[in-house]
Amino acid sequence: MSPTTRSLRPARGAVPLAALAALAALLVLIGLGTPAHAFGGAFVPTQSKGNRGSDVVALQYLLNGQGAQLTADGVFGAGTDTAVRSFQSSHGLGPDGIVGPQTWRALTTTVREGGQGEAVKAVQHLLNAKRGAGLTVDGAFGAGTAAAVRTFQSHAGLGADGVVGPDTWTNLLWHYEYADYNSGTLCNQSPDGNGSADWGTGATVGQLEAGARAFAALGRGKVPVGDISFEHGGSIYGHATHQDGMDVDFWPVRTDSAQCSGSRITWQSAAYDRGATRELVKALRAAAPGHVKLIFFNDPQLIAEGLTVQYPNHDNHLHIRYCEPGHPDTGYQC
């Protein structure tokens, strides 16, 4: 007889297997077993008027599933604000227009293979934006969507059952997104060797890309982006921040518009273009009204104009910090 299968009878004083299983189930239910959210810091991101990005697209699909008729353009404008307040009022929630945990919870519903509708579109869009799933956003939860959900769940450390329930919604909404360097408006720099630190929240990436598009229309070249955050946040070399997906470093504009290919400059450099850098700062602020906490950069003229603020070691790069109402870290609250 194998020593590992010597007997199925519990030893004297041992707890029967059935009792152990029941205890494990109870621990999970009361929160002492496996964490409810695979990523320890996962939370549903608060969204409000002025936000942009993939989480706003998901919000718009979910609102359409409740009777709204929004264009899922990823811009949280007046129409989306009105739809949010109407939904909140009809569900006994404070109609403040801020989509926090309670509003997300009321909007999201469990979806699985065979299902159809706007909530499925939200899932498909988020999987495409945050994990490159390549799904057709058609609202039909078929085998391809189920496979992509399972892949994401495995990536997130969740049970890979293919069902999008509360925990999968939370982790999918929270998961960071990779900046699009193929758009022709951004270029990727990595001054500290953090080559994979190009991930931000859905709002951070959406707002950064929108600001870069507006700046590119001026014909002054691309926006060179340094570090954002790692895919799941956390400590990053050379930075005290950049751990929450809401801080972005970028370079000042050169007079020859070669900020993506020329040498890195400071605001004191002869090649520094203050006017174009001013326009870049304005474009980034305008793309995220009410959601820019600050921009560090030591050009005294831009500081005097209220566009940037002074901070040590920010002569050769700008640092924008985005914010959200109710963010769990007060440093990122608007």
C-alpha positions in Angstrom: 0.0 0.0 0.0 1.3 3.4 -0.9 2.3 5.5 2.1 0.3 8.5 0.6 -2.9 6.3 0.4 -2.5 4.3 3.6 -6.0 4.9 4.9 -9.0 7.0 4.2 -10.0 6.9 7.8 -9.1 10.0 9.7 -6.5 9.6 12.5 -7.7 9.9 16.0 -8.3 13.6 16.8 -8.2 14.6 13.1 -10.9 16.7 11.6 -12.9 14.9 8.9 -12.4 16.1 5.3 -16.0 17.2 5.0 -15.7 19.4 8.1 -12.5 20.9 6.7 -14.2 21.7 3.4 -17.1 23.3 5.3 -14.7 25.4 7.4 -12.9 26.6 4.3 -16.1 27.7 2.7 -17.1 29.5 5.8 -13.8 31.3 6.0 -14.2 32.5 2.4 -17.7 33.8 3.1 -16.6 35.8 6.2 -13.5 37.1 4.4 -10.8 35.1 6.2 -9.9 32.8 3.3 -9.1 33.7 -0.3 -9.4 37.5 -0.8 -12.5 38.7 -2.7 -10.4 40.6 -5.2 -7.4 38.9 -6.8 -5.4 42.2 -7.0 -5.1 43.3 -3.4 -5.6 47.0 -4.3 -8.4 46.5 -6.8 -11.3 48.8 -6.5 -13.9 50.2 -9.0 -12.5 53.5 -10.3 -14.7 56.6 -9.6 -15.7 58.4 -12.8 -17.4 61.8 -13.2 -17.9 64.6 -15.7 -14.7 65.5 -17.4 -13.3 62.0 -17.5 -12.4 60.1 -20.7 -11.3 56.6 -21.5 -12.2 53.0 -21.6 -14.0 52.9 -18.3 -16.2 55.7 -19.5 -17.0 53.7 -22.6 -18.0 50.8 -20.4 -20.1 53.1 -18.3 -21.9 54.4 -21.3 -22.7 50.9 -22.5 -24.1 50.0 -19.1 -26.2 53.1 -19.0 -27.6 52.3 -22.4 -28.6 48.9 -21.0 -30.7 50.8 -18.6 -32.5 52.8 -21.3 -30.1 55.7 -22.0 -29.2 56.4 -25.6 -25.6 57.5 -25.4 -22.9 57.4 -28.0 -20.2 55.2 -26.4 -17.4 57.7 -27.3 -15.5 57.5 -24.0 -16.2 61.2 -23.1 -18.0 61.9 -19.8 -19.8 65.0 -21.0 -23.2 66.6 -20.2 -25.2 63.8 -21.8 -23.5 61.1 -19.8 -23.7 63.2 -16.6 -27.5 63.6 -17.1 -27.9 59.8 -17.7 -25.9 59.0 -14.6 -28.0 61.3 -12.4 -31.2 59.9 -13.8 -30.1 56.4 -13.1 -29.0 57.3 -9.6 -32.3 58.9 -8.9 -34.3 55.9 -10.2 -32.3 53.6 -8.0 -32.4 55.5 -4.7 -28.9 56.7 -5.0 -27.7 60.3 -4.4 -27.9 61.9 -7.9 -24.5 63.6 -7.7 -23.3 62.4 -11.1 -20.3 60.7 -9.6 -20.0 57.0 -10.5 -18.6 55.5 -7.3 -18.9 52.0 -5.9 -22.6 52.0 -5.3 -23.5 53.3 -8.7 -21.1 50.8 -10.4 -22.6 48.0 -8.3 -26.1 48.9 -9.4 -25.1 49.2 -13.1 -23.1 46.0 -13.4 -24.8 42.6 -13.8 -23.5 39.1 -14.0 -23.0 38.0 -17.6 -22.0 34.7 -19.0 -21.7 32.7 -22.3 -25.0 32.8 -24.2 -25.9 36.3 -22.9 -26.4 39.4 -25.0 -26.7 43.1 -24.5 -25.0 46.3 -23.5 -23.3 44.8 -20.5 -21.6 42.3 -22.7 -20.4 45.1 -25.0 -18.9 46.8 -21.9 -17.0 43.6 -21.0 -15.8 43.2 -24.6 -14.6 46.8 -24.8 -12.7 46.5 -21.5 -11.0 43.3 -22.5 -9.9 44.8 -25.8 -8.7 48.1 -24.2 -6.9 46.5 -21.2 -5.8 43.1 -22.4 -5.8 43.4 -26.2 -8.4 40.7 -26.6 -9.3 41.6 -30.2 -13.0 40.9 -29.7 -15.8 42.3 -31.9 -17.9 44.5 -29.7 -21.3 43.1 -30.7 -22.9 42.4 -27.4 -23.0 38.6 -28.0 -21.3 36.6 -25.3 -20.0 33.8 -27.5 -17.1 31.3 -27.2 -14.5 33.9 -28.1 -15.6 36.3 -25.4 -15.8 33.4 -22.8 -12.3 32.4 -23.7 -11.1 36.0 -23.3 -12.8 36.3 -19.9 -11.2 33.1 -18.7 -7.8 34.4 -19.9 -8.3 37.6 -18.0 -9.5 35.8 -14.9 -6.4 33.6 -14.9 -4.2 36.6 -15.4 -5.9 38.3 -12.4 -5.7 35.2 -10.2 -9.5 34.7 -10.2 -11.3 31.5 -10.7 -11.4 31.1 -14.5 -15.0 30.2 -14.9 -15.8 32.6 -17.7 -18.6 34.2 -15.8 -18.3 38.0 -15.3 -19.6 38.5 -11.8 -18.8 41.2 -9.2 -15.1 40.3 -8.6 -14.3 40.1 -12.3 -16.0 43.4 -12.9 -14.0 45.0 -10.1 -10.7 43.7 -11.4 -11.5 44.5 -15.0 -12.5 48.0 -14.3 -9.5 48.5 -12.0 -6.9 47.0 -14.4 -4.5 49.4 -16.0 -4.2 50.1 -19.7 -1.2 50.4 -22.0 -0.6 53.8 -23.7 -1.0 53.7 -27.5 2.4 54.5 -29.0 1.1 53.6 -32.5 -1.3 56.5 -32.7 1.3 58.9 -34.1 0.9 61.4 -31.2 3.0 59.8 -28.4 6.5 58.4 -28.3 7.9 56.1 -25.6 10.9 57.2 -23.5 12.4 55.2 -20.7 15.0 57.3 -18.8 15.2 55.2 -15.7 15.2 51.8 -17.4 11.6 51.1 -16.4 10.8 49.9 -19.9 7.4 48.4 -19.1 6.1 51.3 -17.0 3.7 52.5 -19.6 0.4 51.5 -18.0 -2.2 53.9 -16.5 -5.8 53.8 -15.4 -8.3 53.8 -18.2 -9.0 57.5 -17.4 -5.2 58.4 -17.3 -4.5 56.8 -20.7 -7.7 58.2 -22.3 -7.0 61.7 -21.1 -3.3 61.6 -22.0 -4.1 60.4 -25.5 -6.8 63.0 -26.0 -4.4 65.8 -24.9 -1.7 64.5 -27.2 -4.1 64.4 -30.2 -5.0 68.1 -29.5 -1.3 69.0 -29.3 -0.4 67.1 -32.4 -2.9 69.1 -34.4 -0.7 72.1 -33.8 2.1 70.5 -35.8 4.7 70.6 -33.1 5.5 66.9 -33.0 4.7 64.1 -30.7 4.5 64.1 -26.9 7.4 62.1 -25.4 6.2 60.1 -22.5 8.5 58.8 -19.7 7.2 56.6 -16.9 3.6 56.1 -16.0 3.2 52.9 -13.9 3.7 49.2 -14.1 0.7 47.1 -15.3 -0.6 46.5 -11.8 1.0 49.5 -10.0 3.4 49.1 -7.2 6.9 50.3 -6.4 8.9 51.7 -9.3 12.6 52.5 -9.6 13.5 56.2 -9.4 10.1 57.4 -8.3 8.3 58.0 -5.0 5.0 58.0 -6.9 4.0 56.5 -10.2 2.4 53.6 -8.3 -1.3 54.3 -8.9 -1.5 54.6 -12.6 -2.3 58.3 -12.4 1.1 60.0 -12.7 2.7 60.6 -16.1 6.1 62.1 -17.0 6.6 63.9 -20.3 9.3 66.1 -21.8 9.2 69.8 -22.7 8.9 70.8 -26.4 11.9 71.7 -28.4 12.1 74.6 -30.9 12.8 72.1 -33.7 9.9 69.9 -32.5 12.3 67.0 -32.2 11.5 66.2 -28.6 11.1 62.5 -29.5 14.4 62.2 -31.3 16.7 65.0 -30.1 18.5 65.3 -26.8 16.5 65.9 -23.7 16.4 69.5 -22.6 15.6 71.7 -19.6 13.5 74.8 -19.4 16.8 76.8 -19.4 18.1 75.2 -22.7 18.4 77.3 -25.8 16.4 74.7 -27.6 13.4 75.0 -25.2 10.2 76.2 -26.7 8.2 77.8 -23.9 5.2 78.7 -26.2 4.8 75.2 -27.5 5.3 73.7 -24.0 2.6 76.1 -22.7 0.2 74.8 -25.4 1.0 71.2 -24.5 0.2 71.9 -20.9 -3.1 73.6 -21.9 -4.0 70.7 -24.2 -3.5 68.1 -21.4 -5.5 70.2 -18.9 -8.3 70.8 -21.4 -8.6 67.1 -22.2 -9.3 66.3 -18.5 -11.3 69.2 -17.0 -11.6 68.9 -13.3 -9.3 65.9 -13.2 -5.8 67.4 -13.2 -4.4 67.6 -9.7 -1.2 69.3 -10.6 1.6 69.5 -13.1 5.2 69.8 -11.8 7.6 71.8 -14.0 10.1 74.4 -12.9 9.7 77.0 -15.7 9.1 80.2 -13.6 6.9 81.7 -16.3 4.5 78.8 -16.5 4.4 78.7 -12.7 3.5 82.4 -12.7 0.7 81.7 -15.1 -0.7 79.0 -12.8 -0.1 76.2 -15.3 2.6 74.3 -13.4 4.0 74.2 -9.9 7.6 74.1 -8.7 9.1 70.8 -7.5 12.8 69.7 -7.1 14.4 67.9 -10.0 11.7 68.9 -12.5 13.7 71.1 -14.8 13.9 68.6 -17.6 10.5 67.0 -17.5 6.9 67.7 -16.6 4.9 65.4 -14.3 1.1 65.5 -14.6 -1.0 63.9 -11.8 -4.6 63.1 -12.6 -7.3 62.8 -9.8 -10.7 61.4 -9.1 -13.3 62.2 -6.5 -13.3 59.7 -3.7 -10.0 58.0 -4.7 -8.8 55.9 -1.7 -5.5 57.7 -1.7 -6.0 61.4 -0.7 -3.1 62.4 -2.9 -5.2 61.5 -5.9 -8.5 63.0 -4.8 -9.9 66.0 -6.8 
